[in-house]
Amino acid sequence: SVYRKLEELRRSRPKPPVGGDFTLSDSFYFTRRGIETIVEDEVTQRFSSEELVSWNLLTRTNVDFQYISLRLTLLYGLGIVVRYCILAPLRITLACIGLTWLVIGTSAVGLLPNWRMKFWLSEWVHVMCYRICARGLSATIRYHDRENKPQKGGICVANHTSPIDIVILCNDGCYAMVGQVHGGLMGVLQRAMVRSCPHVWFERAEMKDRHLVTKRLTDHVNDKTKLPILIFPEGTCVNNTSVMMFKKGSFEIGATIYPVAIKYDPKFGDAFWNSSKYSMVSYLLRMMTSWALVLNVWYLPAMNQQEGEDAVQFANRVKSAIAHKGGLLDLQWDGGLKRGKVKESFKEEQQKQYSSMVVGDDSSSSD
């Protein structure tokens, strides 16, 4: 931490026998650290497209097309023709077929009585439709350690790069979704899906009731016949380079957690959804005009809360395991900083730590 580094810089100076330790040079250290943070903020850079070492003939990075040579320009022009005139129409057609079949299939299955055949057909329809949609993105997915796949009665948690994460995971199994009730096309899909499978949808007002959300999730995981819940604890999309703070809500239930690490290959397309820059429709069109969607998915061994471990510690342990497996940076920052400011309590905690260094631990005895 900052304070550990500060103590190392002060190690050559003897500490006074009474009271704390203060030196004016501390202000220069904090000023330097502040400028370094402004120049290269490790939080905000997680919400922009990942920079590539070499150009992949796509305008999918933070640098637009630049003329390099005639050969590359001709290849880029040919790539535009292939991507927009050949691949895009085929992909859009496949995506429309997959979504249409999802609505028709789940609605038809929902008319059946709650027998074992209904649940089998529901899973079959879901997986089939998601696989058609994945073909519409030219997804090439490698699943690792399938023996650790999430089981019924548990919660699957994964790092979050894109809404497409759902399609990717559901290509290899069926999950119960958790989210807010929407209108429009999304609402049609939600209503059709819940007819055949017990997904967990909340009204806008219900999402603010933490106890209600916890109870609904607990009731779901306690029923061992229901599908595992799929949750992205970061609460926002991060640019495929790191994993940010996991919200503790899903770790307070006491259910078995099945971690999953997802890592996209940026050489073939930028899967990160910058929601502050692109709408869902424009983002999907960008994905359908990329070369392909290439990624790896790792299923990690199931994890349970240990004795004496609170929900925050459990969430951090799961996050660290996902980051290590996926080759991602493990960051402590809240993804909510994408649109909000640092909480005052966090600032006060940093101030208290520095104050304890300056004043000393024996300040209370001198009062």
C-alpha positions in Angstrom: 0.0 0.0 0.0 1.0 3.7 -0.1 1.6 3.7 3.6 3.9 0.7 3.5 6.0 2.4 0.8 6.0 5.6 2.9 7.3 3.7 5.9 10.1 2.2 3.7 11.2 5.6 2.6 11.3 6.8 6.3 13.2 3.7 7.5 16.5 5.5 7.6 15.2 8.1 10.0 15.0 7.1 13.7 11.5 7.3 15.1 11.0 9.6 18.2 10.6 7.6 21.4 7.3 9.4 22.2 4.5 10.4 19.9 4.3 10.0 16.2 6.5 10.8 13.2 6.0 13.6 10.8 8.2 15.0 8.0 7.4 17.7 5.5 8.7 15.4 2.7 5.4 13.4 3.1 3.6 16.2 1.2 6.0 15.8 -1.8 5.4 12.1 -1.8 1.6 12.4 -1.9 1.8 15.1 -4.5 3.9 12.8 -6.7 1.6 9.9 -6.2 -1.4 12.1 -7.0 0.1 13.3 -10.3 1.0 9.7 -11.2 -2.6 8.6 -10.5 -4.0 11.4 -12.7 -1.6 10.5 -15.6 -2.4 6.8 -15.4 -5.5 6.2 -13.4 -5.9 2.4 -12.9 -9.6 2.7 -12.5 -10.9 4.8 -15.4 -8.6 3.1 -17.9 -10.5 -0.1 -17.1 -13.6 1.4 -18.8 -12.1 2.1 -22.2 -11.1 -0.3 -24.9 -7.9 -2.4 -24.3 -4.9 -1.1 -26.3 -3.4 -3.6 -28.7 0.3 -4.2 -29.3 -0.4 -4.4 -33.1 -3.2 -3.3 -35.3 -5.8 -6.0 -36.1 -7.3 -4.3 -39.2 -10.3 -3.1 -37.1 -11.1 0.3 -35.7 -11.8 -1.3 -32.4 -9.1 0.3 -30.3 -8.7 3.8 -28.9 -6.7 4.8 -32.0 -8.7 5.0 -35.3 -7.4 4.0 -38.7 -4.1 5.5 -39.6 -2.3 5.2 -43.0 0.7 3.0 -42.7 1.2 1.5 -46.2 -0.7 0.9 -49.4 -0.7 -2.9 -48.7 -2.3 -2.5 -45.3 -4.8 0.0 -46.7 -5.9 -2.4 -49.4 -6.2 -5.2 -46.8 -8.2 -2.9 -44.5 -10.6 -2.0 -47.4 -11.0 -5.7 -48.4 -11.7 -6.5 -44.7 -14.5 -3.9 -44.6 -16.1 -5.5 -47.6 -15.9 -8.9 -46.1 -17.0 -7.9 -42.6 -19.9 -5.6 -43.6 -21.1 -7.1 -46.8 -20.7 -10.8 -46.2 -20.3 -11.6 -42.5 -22.6 -9.0 -41.0 -25.8 -9.9 -42.9 -25.3 -13.6 -42.1 -24.6 -12.9 -38.4 -27.7 -10.6 -38.1 -29.8 -13.3 -39.7 -28.6 -16.0 -37.3 -29.1 -13.7 -34.3 -32.7 -13.0 -35.4 -33.3 -16.7 -35.8 -31.9 -17.5 -32.4 -33.9 -14.8 -30.6 -37.1 -15.7 -32.5 -36.7 -19.4 -31.6 -36.0 -18.5 -28.0 -39.4 -16.6 -27.7 -41.3 -19.3 -29.6 -39.6 -22.3 -28.0 -39.8 -21.1 -24.4 -43.4 -19.9 -24.8 -44.4 -23.3 -26.2 -42.5 -25.2 -23.4 -44.2 -23.0 -20.9 -47.6 -24.4 -21.8 -46.6 -27.9 -20.7 -47.3 -29.2 -17.2 -44.5 -29.1 -14.6 -43.1 -32.6 -15.4 -39.6 -33.7 -15.8 -39.9 -33.5 -19.6 -40.7 -29.8 -19.4 -37.5 -28.9 -17.5 -35.5 -31.0 -20.0 -37.1 -29.4 -23.0 -36.6 -25.9 -21.4 -32.9 -26.5 -21.0 -32.6 -27.9 -24.5 -34.4 -24.9 -26.1 -32.3 -22.4 -24.1 -29.0 -23.9 -25.0 -30.0 -24.4 -28.7 -31.0 -20.8 -29.1 -28.0 -19.4 -27.3 -25.7 -21.5 -29.6 -27.5 -20.1 -32.7 -26.9 -16.6 -31.3 -23.2 -17.5 -30.6 -22.8 -18.5 -34.2 -24.2 -15.1 -35.1 -21.1 -13.7 -33.4 -18.7 -16.2 -34.9 -17.8 -17.2 -31.3 -14.9 -19.7 -30.9 -15.0 -20.8 -27.3 -12.6 -23.1 -25.4 -14.1 -24.5 -22.1 -11.6 -25.7 -19.6 -12.0 -28.0 -16.5 -15.6 -28.9 -17.3 -15.7 -31.2 -14.3 -16.1 -28.0 -12.2 -19.2 -26.8 -14.0 -21.9 -25.2 -11.8 -24.4 -27.5 -10.3 -28.1 -27.0 -9.3 -28.6 -25.3 -6.0 -25.5 -23.1 -6.4 -24.5 -19.7 -7.6 -22.2 -19.2 -10.6 -20.1 -16.0 -10.4 -18.0 -14.7 -13.3 -16.0 -11.6 -14.3 -18.0 -9.3 -16.6 -16.8 -7.9 -19.9 -20.0 -7.8 -22.0 -23.7 -8.7 -22.1 -22.5 -11.5 -24.4 -21.0 -13.2 -21.4 -24.5 -14.7 -20.8 -24.6 -16.2 -24.3 -21.0 -17.6 -23.9 -21.7 -19.3 -20.6 -25.2 -20.6 -21.7 -23.6 -22.3 -24.7 -22.2 -24.9 -22.3 -25.1 -25.2 -19.9 -28.3 -23.6 -18.7 -28.6 -21.0 -15.9 -31.2 -19.1 -14.1 -30.8 -15.3 -14.7 -31.1 -12.6 -12.2 -32.1 -9.0 -13.2 -34.5 -6.2 -13.4 -37.7 -6.4 -15.4 -37.4 -4.5 -18.7 -39.8 -3.4 -21.4 -39.6 -3.6 -25.2 -37.8 -6.5 -26.8 -35.9 -7.4 -23.7 -39.2 -7.6 -21.8 -40.6 -10.0 -24.4 -37.6 -12.2 -24.0 -37.8 -12.2 -20.2 -41.5 -13.0 -20.1 -41.0 -15.9 -22.6 -38.0 -17.3 -20.7 -39.7 -17.3 -17.3 -42.6 -19.3 -18.6 -40.4 -22.3 -19.1 -37.7 -21.8 -16.5 -37.7 -20.1 -13.0 -35.5 -17.1 -13.7 -35.4 -14.4 -11.0 -36.7 -11.1 -12.3 -37.3 -8.0 -10.1 -39.3 -4.9 -10.5 -37.4 -1.6 -10.3 -38.7 -0.9 -6.8 -37.9 -4.5 -5.6 -34.2 -4.1 -6.6 -33.8 -1.5 -3.9 -35.1 -3.8 -1.2 -32.0 -5.7 -0.3 -33.7 -8.1 2.1 -36.3 -9.1 -0.6 -33.6 -9.7 -3.1 -31.6 -11.9 -0.7 -34.8 -13.9 0.2 -35.7 -14.5 -3.4 -32.2 -15.7 -4.2 -32.0 -17.9 -1.0 -35.3 -19.5 -1.8 -34.0 -20.3 -5.3 -30.7 -21.9 -4.3 -32.4 -23.9 -1.5 -34.5 -25.7 -4.1 -32.0 -28.2 -5.5 -34.2 -28.9 -8.5 -33.7 -25.3 -9.9 -30.8 -24.3 -12.2 -27.8 -22.5 -10.7 -28.0 -18.7 -10.6 -25.7 -16.7 -12.9 -24.5 -13.5 -11.3 -21.8 -10.9 -12.3 -20.8 -9.4 -8.9 -18.8 -6.5 -10.4 -22.1 -4.9 -11.4 -20.7 -3.4 -14.5 -18.6 -4.3 -17.6 -14.8 -4.1 -17.3 -12.4 -4.0 -20.3 -11.1 -7.6 -20.1 -7.8 -6.6 -18.4 -8.8 -6.8 -14.8 -11.4 -7.9 -12.2 -12.8 -5.2 -9.9 -14.5 -5.4 -6.5 -17.3 -8.0 -6.1 -20.5 -6.9 -4.4 -21.0 -9.0 -1.3 -24.7 -9.6 -1.8 -24.5 -13.0 -3.5 -21.9 -14.1 -1.0 -24.1 -13.6 2.0 -26.6 -16.3 1.1 -24.4 -19.1 2.3 -24.7 -21.1 -1.0 -21.9 -22.9 -2.8 -20.1 -20.5 -5.2 -18.9 -21.8 -8.6 -16.3 -19.3 -9.9 -15.9 -18.9 -13.7 -13.1 -16.9 -15.4 -13.7 -15.5 -18.9 -10.9 -14.0 -21.0 -11.5 -12.7 -24.6 -8.7 -12.5 -27.2 -8.6 -8.9 -28.3 -6.7 -9.7 -31.5 -10.0 -10.6 -33.2 -12.4 -8.0 -31.8 -13.0 -5.9 -28.7 -15.7 -7.6 -26.6 -15.9 -4.8 -24.0 -19.1 -2.9 -23.9 -18.5 0.8 -23.1 -22.1 1.5 -22.1 -21.4 5.2 -21.7 -20.3 5.5 -25.3 -22.4 2.9 -27.2 -26.0 1.8 -27.0 -26.8 -1.9 -26.9 -27.8 -2.0 -30.6 -24.7 -0.1 -31.8 -22.5 -2.3 -29.6 -24.0 -5.5 -31.1 -23.5 -4.2 -34.6 -19.8 -3.5 -33.8 -19.5 -7.1 -32.5 -21.1 -8.5 -35.6 -18.7 -6.5 -37.9 -15.6 -7.8 -36.0 -13.6 -10.7 -37.3 -14.7 -13.1 -34.6 -15.2 -13.6 -30.9 -12.4 -15.8 -29.6 -12.2 -16.6 -25.8 -11.4 -19.0 -23.1 -13.6 -20.0 -20.2 -12.3 -21.7 -17.1 -14.5 -23.4 -14.5 -12.9 -23.2 -11.1 -13.5 -25.7 -8.2 -16.5 -24.9 -6.1 -15.9 -22.6 -3.1 -17.7 -22.2 0.2 -17.5 -19.6 2.9 -15.0 -20.7 5.6 -15.4 -20.5 9.3 -14.7 -17.0 10.6 -14.8 -15.5 7.1 -17.3 -12.7 6.4 -19.0 -12.1 3.1 -16.5 -9.4 2.0 -13.5 -11.6 2.6 -15.2 -14.5 0.8 -16.0 -12.3 -2.2 -12.4 -11.1 -2.3 -11.1 -14.7 -2.2 -13.3 -15.7 -5.1 -12.3 -12.6 -7.0 -8.6 -13.3 -6.6 -9.1 -16.9 -7.8 -10.9 -15.7 -10.9 -8.3 -13.0 -11.6 -5.4 -15.5 -11.2 -7.0 -18.1 -13.5 -7.9 -15.7 -16.2 -4.6 -13.8 -16.2 -6.4 -10.6 -15.1 -5.4 -7.9 -12.7 -7.0 -8.1 -9.2 -8.2 -4.6 -8.3 -9.9 -3.6 -5.1 -11.8 -0.6 -6.6 -15.6 -0.6 -7.0 -16.9 -0.7 -10.5 -19.4 1.9 -9.5 -16.6 4.5 -9.9 -17.4 4.3 -13.6 -20.2 6.8 -13.0 -19.8 7.8 -9.4 -17.2 9.3 -7.0 -15.1 7.6 -4.3 -17.0 7.2 -1.1 -16.2 9.6 1.7 -15.8 6.7 4.1 -12.9 5.4 1.9 -11.2 8.7 2.0 -11.6 9.0 5.7 -10.1 5.5 6.2 -6.9 6.6 4.3 -6.7 9.8 6.3 -7.0 7.8 9.6 -4.2 5.4 8.5 -1.9 8.3 7.8 -2.9 10.1 11.0 -2.0 7.0 13.0 1.5 7.2 11.5 1.9 10.8 12.3 0.3 11.0 15.7 1.5 7.6 16.9 -0.2 4.8 18.7 0.5 6.3 22.1 -1.5 9.5 21.4 -4.4 8.3 23.6 -2.1 7.9 26.7 -0.8 11.5 26.3 -4.3 13.1 26.5 
